[in-house]
Amino acid sequence: MKFHHVFLVVSVGIIRVSCIQNSAAHRCFCKVTGSLDDCTCDVETIDAFNNDLLYPKLQNLLDSDYFRFYKANLNKPCPFWTDNSHCGLRDCAVKSCSPNQVPEGIRKSSHNKYSLAEADEQMEDCEKAEQLGAVNSSLSEKTREALLKWNKHDDEAEHFCVIDDEESPDSQYVDLLLNPERYTGYKGPDAWKIWNSIYEENCFKPYTVKRPLTPTAFYSSTGAEAWTFYRWLEGQCVEKRAFYRLISGLHTSINVHLSARYLLDDHWHCVDGTKSIGGGCVYYTSNLNFPINSVPWFQRKWGHNISEFQQRFDSELTNSEGPKRLRNLYFLYLIELRALAKALPFFQQPSFQLYTGRPEEDRKHKELLLNILQDAKSFPLHFDETSLFAGDEEEAAKLKEDIRLSFRNISRIMDCVGCLKCRLWGKLQTQGLGTALKILFSKRQIEALSKSNVNGPTFHLSRQEIVSLFNAFGRISTSIRELKNFRSLLGEV
């Protein structure tokens, strides 16, 4: 706890300075402080824990081969509406990997590898079972089809999102480090159609209750309408309230990334005394132009766009919505951090490996992963997931299923995103959050991992789920870290 107390003083000091001054920093961050709704944690503790402890380790892990290669199908058609409006901007493109660019260990199997000793033991057990209790395996075709359907249903029952078929010829490996999430120019009606579909059709909100700042021609947000919305939201059960805040937090995180990695410079440049004309460099005077032997160079500079950040989060420019969005980002951080802590027993299994085919690197990166998860477990103010779905058992089960199906719908909406790079990161982050929810509500299966001879389903994560889980949390962790940068930059405005 000493660690948290030391940095808590520093964080609070920064925020108090911002609140005293009537500045841009004040308008964005003054209300992003103190305790978060529906949980016992506060903003300052998260800032200190993330920025000074977890963020640096997490970036190291995500740079490793196991986590940088993600397999996805970016060619799936939109399941909800006919949409051929693909983004034509060059920054929307995704560079997929050729087979020889992906480590052999990852290519051979998309699932976790088990240790040779355990594999031998499992083979021996199977041989014994075959000898001692052989059964008639001559099933009818109709029975086989029924069993496949049952297995598929059981697999889908635990998933909060639709997962791409990795065996599909349309699924390709993508190097996430070579395709970073940043501003692509994809915006306007097409982008807002995605978010409106998510908020209006999957967040349990009646159409009569208007969401603040919806950019439609027939609606402009007013204080009264915002008050009506939040009155409705506060009247919802804690589960539906939490669901809305998770979606808002995800939306916020993406907007922070786009503001922090914005295209600031996209021009041809020439040496001093010359000017770029017609693709070449020429000397330029009032009465004379002539070419020189100089090739122009093209510069693309990405960085923090303060005005873009303000448009999304300044309280005056967003009718007080911006700070609420930022607080929801912290709520999302808590949910995914809790999931990492809960998943520790799965990753501690000797049979689990971050398998790339390079044993020494794999061992080192597993140690780093376990270190990160131990840090996550040590966080002092975790979200208490037992407060969710805690009422009548039958009603709680129905509510959980409604939320699971709503989130699965949201994961399918990602296939409607016109910008392929935005689609890639949208799919990855929704799958990561879906995996976190799967972990939070698999308590009995995770506890069963430490027990022998357990009958019933055991807990398992595919490599695709693992990569999305950690990269999605890495995006949120980066967003929290970027808020520190924006606080500093806005303090200079």
N, C-alpha and C positions, 0 to 999 in steps of 0.2 A: 504493500500500500504506500510505502514511502515514495516510490517512483511517481505514482499518480498525484500525490500531494504536491510534490515539487513543481511539476509542470502545470498543475491546475492553477497555481498562482500566476504563472506567466500568461496562460490563455485568458484568464479573467481580466488581467491587466490590459491585454490588447483590445478586448471587447469594450471595456469601460472607456478607453480613450475614444473609440469610434462613436460611442453613444453620447459622449459629451459634445462632440463636434457635430454641427448640422451639415454633414458632408455626404458624399456618395456612399462611403463606407457605412455611415450611420444608417442610411436608408435601406441598405441591403442586409446588414448584419446585426443591427441593434437588437432585433427581436429573435435572433438566432443564438440563444443563450439559455442557460438554466435547464430545468427538468423538461423531459419530453412527455407528451401525453401517452397514457395507457402503459407506461413503464416507469421504473424507478431511476433510470439513468439520466445523465445530463450531457449536454453538448461538450462542455469543457473536458470531461473525462475521456470522451471518445476522441477528441482532437489530440490530446496528449498521448493516449494509447496508440492510436493509428499512426500519427505523424512521426513519432520518435521511436517506436518499437516495431510495429508490425509492417508498415509500408516498405521500408528498405529490404527486409527479408523476403517479402512477397514478390517484389520486383525481381530479385535474384532468382527465385523459383520459377517465375513465369518466363524468364529468358531461356530456360532449359529446353532441350529438344522435346521432352515428354509433353510439355504444356504449350509449346509454341505451334504445334501442328494440330489443327482441328479439321475434322472431316464433316462436310455439310453438303446438302443438295440445294444449290441456289437456283435451280431451274424448275422447281415445283410450281405449278400454276396456282394462282390465287383461288382458294376454295369458296369465296364469298361473293365475288363480283368479277365480271369480265373486265380486265384491265390490261391494255397493251402499252400503257404510258411508261416505258422504261426510261430511266434517266440517261440522257445522252452525254452528260458531262464526263470528262476523262477521269475525274477523281472518284467517280462512282464505280469504276471498273475494279475487278478483283483479279489478282494474279494467282492462279492455282499452281500447285507444285507438280513437277514431273516426278515419276516414280523414284528415280535415283536421288531426288532431293530429300526424300523422307527416310529416316533411319529404318533399317531392315526390321528391327524388332517391333517397330510400330506398324509397319506394313503387314507383317505376318499375321497379326491378330489385333482386332480393335478392342479386345477385352483384356482383363488383368491376367498376367502370367502367374502361375503357381510354382512354388519351389519344386525342384526335382524330387526331393525326399517326400514331399506331400503327394506329388503326382504318383510316385511308386506305391505309396501307402494306399492311395485311393484305388489304383489298379488292382492291388492285392485284395482289397476289400471286395471289389467288384467280382473278381474271379471266385472268391469264396462264396459270395452270394449266388453266383451262377451255379456252382456245384451243389450248394446246400438247398437252394430253394428255386430251382428252375421253374418257369411258368410258361404256359402256352402263349407264344407271341404271335400266333396266326390270327390277327385281328382282321375283321372285315373292313373294307374301304370306308364304309359309312361310319364305323366306330372310330377309325383313325381320324377322319375329318372332324368328328365331334370332339375328340381329345385335343386336336390342334386348336379348335375354337376355344375350348376351356382354358388351355394354356395361354392363348393370346389374351383372353379376358383377364386371367390372373396377372399377367405381366402388365397390362394397361391399367389395372385397378390401382396400382401403387404409383403410377406416373401422373404428375401434375402438368406435363406438357407432352406434345407430340414430338417424338424423336425421329430424325431422319434415318432411313434405312441405309446403313453404311455399306451394304453389299450392292446397292443400286449402282448401275454404271454411270448415273448422273451425279453421284456423290464423289466429291473430290477433296483431297487434302489442301488446306490453305495454311500458309505460314503467316501467323498473326502478326509477327514482328515486321513483316514486309507489307502488310496491309493494315496499318494502324487506324484506329477509329479517330476520325477528325472531320472537320467541316468539308463537305463535298459540293455544296451549292444546291443540294436537294431540299427544297422547301416549297411553300405555297400550298395550294388546294390539295395536291396529291399527298403531300406529307401530312397535312391536317386531317385528311380523310382517314388515315390510319389511326391517329390518336383519337379522333372522334368516335370511330367504331369501337375502340377499346373502352373509352370512358362511358359512352352512351349506351352500349349494348352489353357490356360485360362487368360493370361495376355495381349492379343491382340498383341503379338510379332510375326513378321514373322520368319519362320524357318531360313531365310538367315541371320538374325541378331543374332549373337551368344552371349549368356549370359555369362558374365565373370565367370571364375572358374567353369565351368560345368565339373564334373569329368567323362568324357568319354574317351575311349581309343583313339578316333580319334580327340580329341580336347584338347588343352592346352591353357589357357588364355594368351594373350599377351597384351602389352600396346595398340597396334593399334586396336585390336579387342574390348578391353574395351572402347576405345575412340569412335569406331563406335556404340557400344551399347548405350552409354550415349548421343551421338549425336541424335540417333533415339529417345531415351526416351524424350529428351528435345523438340523434334519436335512434340510430341504428345499433344493433348488437356489436359488441367489441370485435367480433370476427369480421363482419362486413366493413367496419370502420378501418380495421387493420388492413384489409384487402385493398381498399381505396388508397390508403397511405403508402402501401408497397408499390402500387402502380404509379402513383404520383412521384414517389422517391426514385423509381427507375427512370421515369421521364426527366426528372431533374438531373439525375446523374449523367444521362446522355447529353442534355443541354450544357452542362458544365464542361464536358469533354469537348463539345463543338466550339465553345467559347474559348477554351484554353488552347486548342490546336486549330486556329483559324488561319486561312490563307491571307497573309498580310502583304505579300509581294509576289507578283506573277508577271515579270517583265524581262525583256531583253536588255542587256546592259553593255555599254561600250566603255573604252578607256577614256580618261579625262581629255577634254578638248575635241571629242568626236560625238556624233549623234547617230542613233540607229534609224536608218531609213531604208525601206525596201529589203530588209533582211541583212543589210551590210552596215558597216561603220564608215562614216564619212566625216571629214573635217567640215565644220559649219561656220560660215561668217555671213554677214549681211548680203554680200554680193558674190560669194564663191562657195560651191560645194564640189569636192572631188574625193573619190574613194581612196582608202588607204589599205594596206595589207594587215588588217586586223579583223579577227573573227569575233562577232558578238557572243557573249555568254548569257545563258538563261538562268535566272535566279528565281527560286521558289522558296519563300520564307514563311514558316508556320509559327504562330505564337499566340499570346493572350490578346484577345479583342475585348477591351474594357467596355466599350459601348454596347457590344452584343450581350455581354454578361448583364449589364444594367437593364437592357430591354427585357430580359427574362426574369430578373430578380429584384430590381429596384422597387421599393414599396410604392413610390409615387407613380412610377411608370406602369405598374401592374395592379393598381387599385388594392394594395396591401397583400396581394397574392404571393409575391416573390419570397418573402421570409417564410411563409407557410410551406412553400415547396422545398426550401432548403431544410427545414426541420423534418420534413418527410424523408429526405435523403438520409438523415441520421437514423431515423426509425428503420429504414431498409438495411442500413449498416448493421444495426443490432440484430435483426432477424437472421441475416446471413452469417454473422459472427457466431451466433448461438448454434447454427447448424454445423459450422466447422467444429465447434467444441463437442457437439453431440456425436459427430462422425469419428472421433478419435479412435474408439475401439476397432472400427473397421480397418483403418489404415495401420494400426499397430499389429495386425495379424502378420506372423512371419511369412505367410504365403503371399502377402501382397507385395508387389514390386512395381516400381516405376520403370517398366521394362522398355528399353530402347535397343538392347543388344550390346551396350557398353557397361559392363558390370560395375566398374569403379565409379563412373559418373552416376549410375543408377543408385548405388548405395549412398553416395554423398547427397544426392537430391532427396532420397527418402528421409535421411536424417534431418535435412533442412525442413522438409514438409512436416515431420513429426514435431520439430521444434516450434514451427508456426502454430500447429494445432495445440500444443501445450500452452503457448502464450494465449491463444484464444480461450482455452479452458480456464486460465488464471484470471481472466477479466472479471473484475469485482461486481459489476452491475449488469448481469445478463438479463435479457428479456425472458420472462417466465411463460413458456409456451403452454404450460398446464392450465393457464387462465383461459385458453381457447377451447371451444367445444366441450365445456365442462358441465353443461346443464343436463336436461333429460337425455338419456342415452339415444333414444330413437330420433329425437329432434336434432341432436348434435351430429348424428351420423348423416342425416339428410342435409344439414347445413354444410358439413364438410364435403359431401359429394357435390353439392351445388357450386361451392367455391373451386373444387378441383376441376369441374367441367368448364367453369368460366375461365380458369387460367389456361386450360387446354385450348380453348377457343382463341385466347390471346396469342398463344404460341403459333397457332395456325395463321393468324392475321399477319404474322411476320413474313409469310410467303406472298403477301400482297404489296410489300414495300418495293417501289420501283427502282431505287438505287441499290445496286448489288452489294456495295460495301456496307451501306446502312442495313441491308437485309442480313448480311453475314453477322454483324455485331448485334443486331436485334435478336436474331435466332439464338446466338450464343448466350446473351444476357438473360433472355427469358428462360432458356433451358437451365441456366445456372440457378436462377431463382426457383424454378420448378424443382430442381434437384434438392435445393435447400429445404423447401417445403416437404418433399418426400422424406428427408432425413428427420425433420422435426416431428413428423407424425408416424415414425417407424420405431418407436421406443422399444416395444417388446422384441421386434426382430433384431435390433442392434444389441439388446441385452443378451439375446440368445447366442450371439457369436462366441461368448466366453463359456458357453455350456456345451457339454458333449451329449451325443445321442438325443438331439432335439428333434422332435417331430413337428412338421409344419414348415411354413416358409421362413427362409433365412434372409438376411439383408445382403444385398449386392448392389454395387455401382459399376456400370460399364466405364470403359476408358473415356467415352464421349461425355458421360455425365461428370466424371472427375475433372476433365479438362474444362468443361463449361462452368462447373462449380467454382473452381479457383480463379479462372479468368474473369468471371462475372464479379466475384468479390474483389478481385484486383482492380476492376473498373470503378467500383464504389470507393475502395480505399484511395484510388488516385483522385477521385472527385473530392473527397474530404481533404486530401493534401492540397489540391488546387484551390480550395476555398481560402487556405492560408495565404497563397500567392495573391489571390484577388483582393483579400483584405489589405495586404500591403500595397498593391497597385492602386486601389481605390483611395487609400489614405493619402496618396500623392495627388489626387484629382482636385 
